[in-house]
Every structure is written in structure tokens, then in C-alpha cells.
Amino acid sequence: MKRKIYKFLDNEKKYIPILAREVVETFQTEANDDNIDYSFTISKKTGRVSDQDSNTYFLFDTSGQTVLHEFKKALFDKDLENIEEKSKEEAKLMEDVRQFLLKICKLITKKYHKNMEETVRRVILGNKIGKRKVPLKTIQVLSIDIADYSSVPDSSKYLLRIGKKPGKDINTDDVIQFVQNRQEITGMDIDSIFNIEKQAGNPLFENVLVIEKGRRFLNEISIYFFIDYSISEKIIEETPKK
């Protein structure tokens, strides 16, 4: 019986355009300060981005109603469990998947520049820098990483920020584990759990002042971009020399 992932890999013409469009639509509708990271350096002398490595990252989870979700599930389906590690079959599958994902990257880069540019200007540049100053000539999708964290409890996918009394020590790992376990068992939010345990006199929370939900650190889909944030040559030419 053929493995489920090859439903996608053997039908590139059908699925690559669908998956590319879904990635872009997700980028347009879900990108925000919490799921986009970026790091780049612009030369003071030239106004150019210093290198062309990945400098922007978009992280998200798949929705159950998308083809991308089906693709992710097929990529981690139980029908792949019997593939021997370091076997020819494993090597072929990994290369087939790599090439398939690269074709999605290339299609997004080629077809959806305008869609991605709007989101980059809105989310990363805050709609404060126009096309004349920063043209964003290149928005290239370099790679896509896919993982399946569906078995990981949702509460364990987020960092927790813990404030403690000055000069006091707390067992951070135990506090985090306790709160996350209570979340999974009760469905209560962090504030409710913290307040109940403080009122109950739980010694684990004696020196804890506040617990806040932090940033998500486990995401199923990671998109790596190179974006040219270089300043327009016209702007540089118009800037008075000191």
C-alpha cells in the first residue's frame, strides 16, 4: 500500500499551488508581532542589507480545514513508522519532501510578492516606511520546516514569565510544571490557578508575585524568508553628505 504522503508528492501540479496559496493566505491573515521574528543589519555606508541569508521568520500551526494540515498529518503518519533509519527508502522520502517544499517556496516567491509585501510593510515596518524609501524588491521564501506537535498539550507550547519576591528563591521548573498540569486537567487560565493556589497557601507559590503567559515557542510550520530591507539608492543619493 502506498504511503499517504505520496498522494501529495506524486501530484505536484495539483497540490503545490494549493499549499503555496494557503501559506500566503495564512501569512496575510495571521502574521503579527508574536509569530514573526526578524534580524538584519543595514550598512551605514551603503544602506544595503549586509547578507542574503534568512532574516525573517514566520511561525504558525496548521488549521484542520486546510490542505496544509492534511499534508502535515501525512508527513508524520503512522504508515511511515516502519521505514528503517538511514535506509534508501528514508533517504528517498526525505529528498522527495525537500524538493516538494522547495517548489512551494519558489512558487510563493515568484507569484505572491505583492501579497507578502503588504504584510511585511504592515506587520514588520508598521506601515511607517513607504515603497520609495524601502522598496522591498526581494521577498524570497528560502525554506519551510514542518513538525507535528499535536500530541503536546497546548499549555506546554508557551513560555511562562514568573515574577518573584526580591531576594527570594523559587523552584521555577516545579512552578511551571504545576501550572501547566493544572491547566490541562482543569482548563482554567493561569491567573485563576495562581490566585487559587496562593489563597490555599500552596508553599510552591509562597515567593511568587505574578505568573504570565509568554510567547509560544513550539510551532508546527516555520517559514524562512530573505527580505531585502535595503534603503532605496535614490534616498541615499538625496541624503546630504556630512
PASEBA-1860 file (N, C-alpha, C; in nm, 3 decimals):
! residues 242
1> MKRKIYKF> 0.085/-0.120/0.000/0.000/0.000/0.000/0.089/0.125/0.000 ~ 0.054/0.219/-0.086/0.135/0.339/-0.099/0.117/0.430/0.023 ~ 0.228/0.491/0.065/0.225/0.578/0.182/0.148/0.706/0.149 ~ 0.077/0.760/0.251/-0.016/0.872/0.230/0.053/0.997/0.177 ~ 0.180/1.017/0.217/0.249/1.138/0.176/0.264/1.146/0.025 ~ 0.267/1.029/-0.042/0.287/1.030/-0.187/0.160/1.071/-0.263 ~ 0.048/1.080/-0.192/-0.070/1.141/-0.253/-0.037/1.284/-0.295 ~ 0.045/1.352/-0.215/0.085/1.489/-0.244/0.208/1.494/-0.334
9> LDNEKKYI> 0.308/1.414/-0.301/0.435/1.421/-0.375/0.420/1.377/-0.520 ~ 0.326/1.288/-0.548/0.305/1.240/-0.685/0.207/1.326/-0.764 ~ 0.151/1.427/-0.700/0.054/1.515/-0.767/0.094/1.661/-0.747 ~ 0.216/1.694/-0.788/0.271/1.828/-0.766/0.186/1.938/-0.829 ~ 0.143/1.916/-0.951/0.069/2.020/-1.023/-0.060/2.057/-0.951 ~ -0.119/1.962/-0.883/-0.243/1.989/-0.810/-0.214/2.054/-0.675 ~ -0.119/1.999/-0.600/-0.106/2.036/-0.459/-0.009/2.151/-0.432 ~ 0.094/2.166/-0.511/0.188/2.276/-0.485/0.119/2.413/-0.492
17> PILAREVV> 0.039/2.441/-0.595/-0.031/2.572/-0.598/-0.125/2.591/-0.479 ~ -0.194/2.484/-0.437/-0.286/2.495/-0.323/-0.210/2.526/-0.196 ~ -0.102/2.453/-0.172/-0.024/2.472/-0.050/0.044/2.609/-0.048 ~ 0.094/2.653/-0.162/0.156/2.786/-0.171/0.053/2.894/-0.136 ~ -0.065/2.882/-0.191/-0.170/2.981/-0.164/-0.210/2.981/-0.017 ~ -0.220/2.863/0.044/-0.259/2.856/0.185/-0.153/2.917/0.276 ~ -0.026/2.896/0.244/0.081/2.957/0.323/0.072/3.108/0.316 ~ 0.053/3.160/0.196/0.045/3.306/0.177/-0.077/3.363/0.247
25> ETFQTEAN> -0.192/3.297/0.233/-0.314/3.345/0.299/-0.298/3.346/0.450 ~ -0.230/3.246/0.504/-0.204/3.242/0.648/-0.112/3.356/0.689 ~ -0.011/3.381/0.608/0.081/3.492/0.633/0.005/3.625/0.635 ~ -0.087/3.642/0.541/-0.162/3.767/0.532/-0.258/3.785/0.650 ~ -0.321/3.678/0.694/-0.427/3.691/0.793/-0.380/3.671/0.938 ~ -0.269/3.597/0.958/-0.229/3.563/1.094/-0.098/3.625/1.140 ~ -0.018/3.680/1.049/0.112/3.737/1.088/0.093/3.851/1.186 ~ 0.169/3.847/1.295/0.163/3.954/1.396/0.296/3.960/1.470
33> DDNIDYSF> 0.304/4.049/1.567/0.429/4.067/1.640/0.473/3.942/1.717 ~ 0.379/3.856/1.748/0.412/3.737/1.829/0.463/3.621/1.746 ~ 0.427/3.613/1.618/0.469/3.496/1.539/0.564/3.530/1.423 ~ 0.611/3.654/1.422/0.714/3.692/1.324/0.838/3.739/1.398 ~ 0.951/3.685/1.358/1.081/3.730/1.408/1.163/3.780/1.290 ~ 1.248/3.876/1.315/1.336/3.925/1.208/1.463/3.980/1.269 ~ 1.571/3.965/1.195/1.700/4.014/1.239/1.785/4.043/1.116 ~ 1.821/4.169/1.098/1.902/4.204/0.982/1.984/4.329/1.015
41> TISKKTGR> 2.091/4.346/0.940/2.179/4.461/0.959/2.190/4.537/0.828 ~ 2.174/4.668/0.835/2.186/4.753/0.717/2.314/4.836/0.729 ~ 2.397/4.829/0.628/2.523/4.903/0.628/2.497/5.054/0.632 ~ 2.565/5.123/0.723/2.551/5.269/0.730/2.609/5.335/0.606 ~ 2.707/5.272/0.549/2.774/5.331/0.432/2.691/5.316/0.304 ~ 2.637/5.196/0.283/2.569/5.168/0.156/2.416/5.167/0.166 ~ 2.364/5.149/0.289/2.219/5.138/0.305/2.165/5.004/0.264 ~ 2.255/4.909/0.239/2.214/4.777/0.192/2.212/4.676/0.307
49> VSDQDSNT> 2.125/4.574/0.291/2.126/4.462/0.384/2.259/4.390/0.368 ~ 2.320/4.353/0.480/2.459/4.306/0.477/2.478/4.168/0.416 ~ 2.377/4.081/0.422/2.391/3.948/0.361/2.256/3.901/0.311 ~ 2.254/3.786/0.244/2.131/3.736/0.186/2.087/3.603/0.250 ~ 2.124/3.585/0.375/2.075/3.469/0.449/1.933/3.497/0.498 ~ 1.868/3.393/0.552/1.733/3.414/0.604/1.738/3.517/0.717 ~ 1.647/3.613/0.711/1.646/3.720/0.811/1.507/3.748/0.867 ~ 1.409/3.671/0.822/1.271/3.691/0.868/1.206/3.553/0.881
57> YFLFDTSG> 1.130/3.535/0.989/1.075/3.402/1.019/0.929/3.413/1.060 ~ 0.845/3.332/0.999/0.702/3.331/1.030/0.665/3.193/1.083 ~ 0.604/3.188/1.201/0.574/3.063/1.269/0.424/3.051/1.292 ~ 0.368/2.933/1.264/0.225/2.914/1.287/0.192/2.765/1.293 ~ 0.071/2.734/1.335/0.020/2.597/1.336/-0.084/2.584/1.225 ~ -0.100/2.463/1.178/-0.195/2.441/1.069/-0.338/2.436/1.123 ~ -0.432/2.471/1.036/-0.573/2.461/1.069/-0.627/2.328/1.015 ~ -0.719/2.267/1.090/-0.775/2.138/1.050/-0.852/2.140/0.920
65> QTVLHEFK> -0.886/2.257/0.871/-0.967/2.268/0.749/-0.884/2.297/0.625 ~ -0.754/2.280/0.631/-0.668/2.315/0.518/-0.597/2.192/0.461 ~ -0.556/2.206/0.336/-0.476/2.102/0.272/-0.339/2.095/0.339 ~ -0.290/2.209/0.385/-0.160/2.213/0.455/-0.165/2.125/0.580 ~ -0.277/2.125/0.649/-0.293/2.039/0.767/-0.290/1.892/0.726 ~ -0.357/1.859/0.616/-0.357/1.721/0.566/-0.216/1.678/0.527 ~ -0.144/1.769/0.463/-0.006/1.740/0.422/0.081/1.714/0.545 ~ 0.068/1.796/0.647/0.146/1.778/0.770/0.115/1.644/0.833
73> KALFDKDL> -0.013/1.608/0.842/-0.050/1.481/0.902/0.005/1.363/0.821 ~ 0.002/1.374/0.690/0.056/1.267/0.604/0.206/1.253/0.622 ~ 0.272/1.367/0.647/0.418/1.367/0.663/0.461/1.298/0.792 ~ 0.369/1.286/0.888/0.401/1.220/1.015/0.304/1.104/1.043 ~ 0.250/1.047/0.937/0.153/0.939/0.953/0.220/0.811/1.004 ~ 0.141/0.728/1.068/0.192/0.601/1.121/0.244/0.509/1.010 ~ 0.197/0.530/0.886/0.243/0.442/0.779/0.389/0.464/0.742 ~ 0.454/0.564/0.808/0.597/0.588/0.785/0.684/0.529/0.896
81> ENIEEKSK> 0.619/0.476/1.000/0.694/0.430/1.117/0.785/0.312/1.089 ~ 0.749/0.231/0.989/0.829/0.111/0.964/0.944/0.134/0.865 ~ 0.966/0.260/0.826/1.081/0.290/0.740/1.207/0.282/0.825 ~ 1.302/0.206/0.779/1.425/0.189/0.856/1.510/0.315/0.852 ~ 1.566/0.350/0.969/1.652/0.467/0.977/1.777/0.448/0.890 ~ 1.811/0.553/0.814/1.927/0.557/0.726/1.915/0.459/0.608 ~ 1.794/0.415/0.580/1.771/0.326/0.466/1.759/0.407/0.338 ~ 1.764/0.339/0.224/1.747/0.406/0.095/1.607/0.466/0.084
89> EEAKLMED> 1.509/0.395/0.139/1.371/0.445/0.134/1.359/0.575/0.213 ~ 1.421/0.581/0.330/1.417/0.704/0.411/1.486/0.818/0.337 ~ 1.602/0.792/0.279/1.676/0.896/0.207/1.595/0.948/0.089 ~ 1.530/0.857/0.017/1.449/0.899/-0.099/1.330/0.983/-0.055 ~ 1.263/0.940/0.051/1.148/1.016/0.101/1.190/1.155/0.145 ~ 1.298/1.165/0.218/1.345/1.296/0.266/1.380/1.388/0.149 ~ 1.442/1.334/0.047/1.476/1.416/-0.070/1.351/1.455/-0.149 ~ 1.257/1.363/-0.162/1.131/1.394/-0.233/1.056/1.506/-0.161
97> VRQFLLKI> 1.051/1.499/-0.028/0.982/1.602/0.051/1.056/1.735/0.039 ~ 1.188/1.729/0.046/1.269/1.852/0.035/1.245/1.922/-0.098 ~ 1.246/1.847/-0.207/1.224/1.906/-0.338/1.082/1.961/-0.351 ~ 0.985/1.891/-0.295/0.846/1.934/-0.298/0.830/2.068/-0.225 ~ 0.890/2.079/-0.108/0.880/2.202/-0.030/0.955/2.317/-0.098 ~ 1.067/2.287/-0.162/1.141/2.391/-0.235/1.058/2.447/-0.350 ~ 0.981/2.361/-0.415/0.895/2.407/-0.525/0.784/2.498/-0.473 ~ 0.734/2.469/-0.353/0.636/2.558/-0.292/0.700/2.694/-0.264
105> CKLITKKY> 0.822/2.691/-0.211/0.896/2.815/-0.182/0.913/2.899/-0.308 ~ 0.954/2.834/-0.415/0.980/2.905/-0.540/0.852/2.965/-0.599 ~ 0.741/2.890/-0.587/0.614/2.941/-0.641/0.566/3.062/-0.560 ~ 0.578/3.055/-0.428/0.538/3.169/-0.345/0.621/3.291/-0.381 ~ 0.752/3.272/-0.392/0.843/3.383/-0.425/0.807/3.445/-0.559 ~ 0.777/3.362/-0.656/0.750/3.409/-0.792/0.613/3.476/-0.807 ~ 0.512/3.419/-0.740/0.374/3.459/-0.769/0.313/3.556/-0.668 ~ 0.364/3.557/-0.545/0.292/3.627/-0.439/0.369/3.742/-0.375
113> HKNMEETV> 0.458/3.804/-0.450/0.537/3.914/-0.394/0.448/4.026/-0.339 ~ 0.350/4.068/-0.416/0.264/4.178/-0.375/0.188/4.147/-0.246 ~ 0.137/4.024/-0.236/0.063/3.983/-0.116/0.152/3.986/0.007 ~ 0.273/3.934/-0.009/0.365/3.929/0.105/0.417/4.068/0.140 ~ 0.439/4.151/0.040/0.490/4.286/0.065/0.393/4.364/0.154 ~ 0.266/4.353/0.128/0.166/4.426/0.208/0.176/4.386/0.354 ~ 0.192/4.256/0.379/0.201/4.208/0.516/0.331/4.251/0.582 ~ 0.442/4.245/0.510/0.571/4.288/0.564/0.566/4.435/0.602
121> RRVILGNK> 0.509/4.519/0.515/0.500/4.662/0.545/0.410/4.687/0.666 ~ 0.303/4.613/0.677/0.208/4.635/0.786/0.260/4.582/0.919 ~ 0.310/4.459/0.921/0.347/4.394/1.047/0.489/4.430/1.091 ~ 0.584/4.424/0.998/0.724/4.445/1.036/0.762/4.593/1.032 ~ 0.720/4.662/0.928/0.756/4.804/0.914/0.650/4.896/0.973 ~ 0.540/4.840/1.022/0.438/4.919/1.090/0.371/5.024/1.004 ~ 0.371/5.000/0.872/0.313/5.096/0.776/0.374/5.236/0.791 ~ 0.499/5.243/0.838/0.565/5.372/0.860/0.669/5.403/0.754
129> IGKRKVPL> 0.708/5.302/0.677/0.812/5.321/0.576/0.757/5.282/0.440 ~ 0.753/5.378/0.349/0.693/5.356/0.219/0.786/5.291/0.119 ~ 0.728/5.262/0.003/0.800/5.194/-0.105/0.916/5.278/-0.157 ~ 0.902/5.410/-0.152/1.007/5.498/-0.205/1.135/5.485/-0.124 ~ 1.123/5.470/0.007/1.241/5.460/0.092/1.294/5.317/0.099 ~ 1.204/5.220/0.119/1.244/5.079/0.127/1.159/5.001/0.026 ~ 1.210/4.976/-0.092/1.131/4.915/-0.199/1.089/4.770/-0.174 ~ 1.162/4.698/-0.088/1.137/4.555/-0.066/1.138/4.480/-0.199
137> KTIQVLSI> 1.242/4.502/-0.276/1.250/4.442/-0.409/1.250/4.290/-0.405 ~ 1.310/4.235/-0.302/1.319/4.089/-0.292/1.250/4.039/-0.166 ~ 1.153/3.951/-0.184/1.093/3.878/-0.072/1.097/3.731/-0.114 ~ 1.196/3.662/-0.067/1.222/3.525/-0.111/1.197/3.425/0.001 ~ 1.116/3.326/-0.027/1.096/3.217/0.068/1.208/3.116/0.047 ~ 1.290/3.098/0.150/1.407/3.010/0.137/1.376/2.865/0.173 ~ 1.298/2.847/0.278/1.268/2.710/0.320/1.145/2.705/0.408 ~ 1.089/2.585/0.418/0.973/2.558/0.503/1.004/2.436/0.589
145> DIADYSSV> 0.993/2.451/0.719/1.009/2.339/0.811/0.873/2.300/0.867 ~ 0.848/2.170/0.877/0.719/2.121/0.926/0.742/2.021/1.038 ~ 0.669/2.038/1.148/0.674/1.945/1.261/0.531/1.913/1.303 ~ 0.516/1.808/1.380/0.383/1.771/1.430/0.387/1.768/1.582 ~ 0.329/1.870/1.645/0.325/1.879/1.791/0.184/1.856/1.845 ~ 0.102/1.785/1.767/-0.037/1.766/1.807/-0.049/1.686/1.938 ~ 0.053/1.607/1.970/0.048/1.528/2.093/0.095/1.607/2.216 ~ 0.149/1.726/2.192/0.199/1.809/2.302/0.084/1.895/2.356
153> PDSSKYLL> 0.056/1.894/2.485/-0.052/1.979/2.541/-0.030/2.124/2.505 ~ -0.138/2.194/2.475/-0.127/2.333/2.430/-0.057/2.421/2.533 ~ -0.082/2.396/2.661/-0.021/2.479/2.765/0.131/2.465/2.767 ~ 0.183/2.353/2.718/0.327/2.330/2.718/0.397/2.392/2.598 ~ 0.321/2.458/2.512/0.379/2.520/2.393/0.414/2.667/2.416 ~ 0.386/2.716/2.538/0.410/2.857/2.569/0.511/2.872/2.683 ~ 0.588/2.978/2.676/0.674/3.014/2.787/0.590/3.078/2.898 ~ 0.636/3.065/3.023/0.571/3.134/3.134/0.670/3.234/3.194
161> RIGKKPGK> 0.622/3.355/3.220/0.704/3.456/3.287/0.664/3.459/3.434 ~ 0.763/3.441/3.521/0.736/3.432/3.664/0.808/3.545/3.738 ~ 0.732/3.625/3.812/0.790/3.730/3.896/0.797/3.682/4.040 ~ 0.910/3.703/4.106/0.925/3.655/4.243/0.958/3.769/4.338 ~ 0.944/3.745/4.467/0.979/3.844/4.569/1.130/3.869/4.566 ~ 1.171/3.996/4.579/1.315/4.027/4.576/1.393/3.948/4.682 ~ 1.505/3.891/4.639/1.593/3.819/4.730/1.545/3.680/4.768 ~ 1.434/3.636/4.712/1.381/3.503/4.742/1.406/3.408/4.625
169> DINTDDVI> 1.420/3.281/4.659/1.438/3.177/4.557/1.309/3.099/4.538 ~ 1.284/3.057/4.414/1.170/2.972/4.385/1.215/2.858/4.295 ~ 1.142/2.749/4.299/1.171/2.637/4.209/1.091/2.658/4.081 ~ 1.154/2.725/3.987/1.085/2.765/3.864/1.029/2.645/3.788 ~ 1.107/2.539/3.774/1.062/2.422/3.698/0.938/2.360/3.761 ~ 0.937/2.350/3.893/0.821/2.290/3.961/0.697/2.378/3.947 ~ 0.716/2.510/3.954/0.603/2.602/3.939/0.543/2.589/3.799 ~ 0.629/2.588/3.699/0.582/2.576/3.561/0.509/2.444/3.540
177> QFVQNRQE> 0.568/2.336/3.586/0.506/2.205/3.568/0.371/2.197/3.638 ~ 0.363/2.253/3.760/0.237/2.252/3.835/0.128/2.329/3.760 ~ 0.162/2.450/3.715/0.063/2.534/3.646/0.017/2.468/3.516 ~ 0.111/2.415/3.438/0.074/2.353/3.311/-0.012/2.228/3.333 ~ 0.020/2.149/3.434/-0.061/2.031/3.464/-0.202/2.070/3.505 ~ -0.214/2.176/3.587/-0.347/2.221/3.629/-0.427/2.276/3.511 ~ -0.358/2.343/3.421/-0.426/2.392/3.301/-0.488/2.278/3.221 ~ -0.410/2.172/3.202/-0.457/2.058/3.124/-0.572/1.985/3.193
185> ITGMDIDS> -0.565/1.973/3.325/-0.666/1.900/3.400/-0.796/1.979/3.414 ~ -0.782/2.110/3.444/-0.900/2.191/3.477/-0.949/2.281/3.364 ~ -0.858/2.316/3.272/-0.894/2.410/3.166/-0.895/2.554/3.212 ~ -0.854/2.579/3.337/-0.853/2.715/3.390/-0.736/2.794/3.333 ~ -0.749/2.928/3.336/-0.639/3.012/3.290/-0.535/3.026/3.400 ~ -0.420/3.082/3.364/-0.306/3.091/3.456/-0.339/3.175/3.579 ~ -0.406/3.290/3.558/-0.440/3.378/3.671/-0.526/3.307/3.775 ~ -0.625/3.232/3.727/-0.715/3.162/3.820/-0.639/3.058/3.901
193> IFNIEKQA> -0.553/2.982/3.833/-0.475/2.879/3.902/-0.385/2.944/4.007 ~ -0.317/3.051/3.968/-0.225/3.120/4.058/-0.298/3.174/4.181 ~ -0.410/3.240/4.159/-0.485/3.300/4.270/-0.538/3.193/4.366 ~ -0.588/3.082/4.312/-0.641/2.975/4.396/-0.530/2.915/4.483 ~ -0.414/2.891/4.422/-0.304/2.828/4.495/-0.246/2.923/4.601 ~ -0.243/3.052/4.569/-0.195/3.150/4.669/-0.288/3.154/4.788 ~ -0.418/3.157/4.760/-0.517/3.163/4.869/-0.517/3.035/4.951 ~ -0.485/2.924/4.885/-0.483/2.795/4.955/-0.355/2.776/5.034
201> GNPLFENV> -0.259/2.869/5.016/-0.133/2.861/5.090/-0.037/2.758/5.036 ~ -0.045/2.729/4.910/0.048/2.633/4.848/0.190/2.688/4.863 ~ 0.278/2.617/4.935/0.414/2.668/4.959/0.497/2.687/4.832 ~ 0.457/2.619/4.726/0.528/2.632/4.599/0.520/2.774/4.545 ~ 0.412/2.845/4.582/0.387/2.980/4.530/0.413/3.089/4.633 ~ 0.472/3.052/4.746/0.489/3.147/4.856/0.564/3.273/4.814 ~ 0.669/3.258/4.736/0.751/3.372/4.696/0.725/3.419/4.552 ~ 0.617/3.369/4.494/0.582/3.408/4.357/0.486/3.527/4.362
209> LVIEKGRR> 0.517/3.630/4.286/0.433/3.750/4.283/0.336/3.749/4.165 ~ 0.382/3.698/4.052/0.297/3.700/3.933/0.343/3.592/3.836 ~ 0.248/3.535/3.763/0.278/3.440/3.656/0.202/3.485/3.532 ~ 0.272/3.502/3.422/0.209/3.547/3.298/0.242/3.451/3.184 ~ 0.146/3.438/3.095/0.167/3.358/2.974/0.260/3.434/2.880 ~ 0.366/3.368/2.838/0.463/3.431/2.749/0.441/3.391/2.605 ~ 0.548/3.398/2.530/0.542/3.374/2.387/0.538/3.225/2.356 ~ 0.468/3.189/2.252/0.466/3.050/2.207/0.603/3.013/2.149
217> FLNEISIY> 0.654/2.896/2.185/0.786/2.858/2.136/0.784/2.726/2.057 ~ 0.669/2.658/2.052/0.655/2.538/1.971/0.553/2.565/1.861 ~ 0.597/2.566/1.737/0.509/2.587/1.622/0.533/2.479/1.519 ~ 0.428/2.441/1.450/0.438/2.331/1.355/0.499/2.372/1.221 ~ 0.471/2.495/1.179/0.521/2.542/1.049/0.614/2.661/1.071 ~ 0.733/2.652/1.014/0.829/2.763/1.020/0.867/2.800/0.877 ~ 0.843/2.927/0.841/0.876/2.978/0.708/0.996/3.071/0.721 ~ 1.098/3.045/0.642/1.221/3.124/0.647/1.231/3.210/0.521
225> FFIDYSIS> 1.241/3.341/0.540/1.248/3.436/0.429/1.385/3.504/0.424 ~ 1.424/3.544/0.304/1.520/3.653/0.291/1.442/3.770/0.235 ~ 1.441/3.881/0.308/1.373/4.003/0.263/1.477/4.113/0.252 ~ 1.477/4.179/0.140/1.572/4.288/0.117/1.516/4.418/0.175 ~ 1.562/4.451/0.295/1.517/4.573/0.363/1.605/4.693/0.328 ~ 1.683/4.683/0.222/1.776/4.789/0.185/1.704/4.919/0.156 ~ 1.773/5.029/0.187/1.720/5.162/0.158/1.740/5.193/0.011 ~ 1.642/5.259/-0.048/1.648/5.292/-0.191/1.772/5.374/-0.223
233> EKIIEETP> 1.834/5.341/-0.337/1.952/5.417/-0.381/1.919/5.564/-0.402 ~ 1.797/5.594/-0.445/1.757/5.733/-0.467/1.759/5.812/-0.336 ~ 1.711/5.748/-0.228/1.710/5.812/-0.097/1.852/5.838/-0.052 ~ 1.941/5.742/-0.073/2.081/5.756/-0.033/2.146/5.869/-0.110 ~ 2.117/5.878/-0.241/2.175/5.983/-0.324/2.125/6.122/-0.283 ~ 2.000/6.128/-0.234/1.941/6.256/-0.195/1.984/6.301/-0.055 ~ 2.038/6.206/0.025/2.080/6.239/0.162/2.205/6.326/0.159 ~ 2.201/6.443/0.223/2.320/6.531/0.224/2.439/6.463/0.287
241> KK> 2.555/6.478/0.226/2.678/6.422/0.280/2.732/6.511/0.392 ~ 2.775/6.446/0.501/2.830/6.524/0.614/2.974/6.558/0.589
END
